[in-house]
Amino acid sequence: MNRPAFVLWFTGLSGAGKSTLAEAVARELERRGVNHEVLDGDVVRENLSKGLSFSKDDRDINVRRIGWVARTLARHGCIAICAAISPYRAIRDEIRAASDAFVEVYIQVTLDVAEGRDVKGLYARARAGEIPNFTGIDDPYEEPLTPEIVCSTADQTVEQSAAHVIAECVRLGHLS
Amino acid sequence: MNRPAFVLWFTGLSGAGKSTLAEAVARELERRGVNHEVLDGDVVRENLSKGLSFSKDDRDINVRRIGWVARTLARHGCIAICAAISPYRAIRDEIRAASDAFVEVYIQVTLDVAEGRDVKGLYARARAGEIPNFTGIDDPYEEPLTPEIVCSTADQTVEQSAAHVIAECVRLGHLS
């Protein structure tokens, strides 16, 4: 049987850099030969939650589903790297409590920075009222109070942030 | 990295014995120290598809979600044992096509036998019109045309069926 792995949960605003950093961490795990899977919020939504809205209730359902798949994978020795805004603290803590091992990575950027990037043009559409319940605009983002890892992607390259995440996972005893 | 495993997909009428046989096969894999997970239709529905109905569209969505989780687990070296009525051939074949390795186990019992067991009292409720779209009553069950494995749970003990499934998985080269 495989050794249990852990859930590596990236949370932060849209545009904070969650998916980019998740992919960079995945590349480093690949290089090390460590079993892993990236569960990106958008991809999971397509496969598990099509039809759900971005209301609080539907977001909670989507995030819970990611959490369920992630901890199932982790139980079978696969590091489950999740990248989802997951704006509500209570749901993240619920998933933490249900997981055998959970590492929360807060991608900390200001709304100004995230909105300034606006890679997908979503903030502009949200400001124009075209996307309701947009996190940071008309829906809250609840910062983690005691995340295991904090990354400030505004001050670091992707490579620096990825190296920080890996180093912290080692320090926490989840990676050797 | 783990070696890829396979999706072991049990299909058949309600009451055919899918969950019972899936658990028996899981116990044997446990005994052999082989990494596995049972994805039972009812359990997955609770975690991934709460709120979905038993209409054809909603059943398809639920079965597709089980398939997505199953092949993700299989990619990471975990034998994903799925037990879901999965009544429609096209959706099962779609999941087969999307999986790296897929073994379909048809639990073949007549409607008479399945309805005669009626462990959960569901057939009685379906006959009384309390459960619409019930497979075998007012919704079709499409038999697999070329399943890798057929089990006739009416003529075999659970142990015999489980031994047959394991032996066939070995013969097919999926287990050693």
Interface residues (C-beta under 8 A of the other chain):
Chain A: M1 N2 G33 V34 N35 E37 N47 L48 K50 I61 R64 R65 W68 V69 T72 L73 R75 H76 G77 C78
Chain B: M1 N2 G33 V34 N35 E37 N47 L48 K50 I61 R64 R65 W68 V69 T72 L73 R75 H76 G77 C78
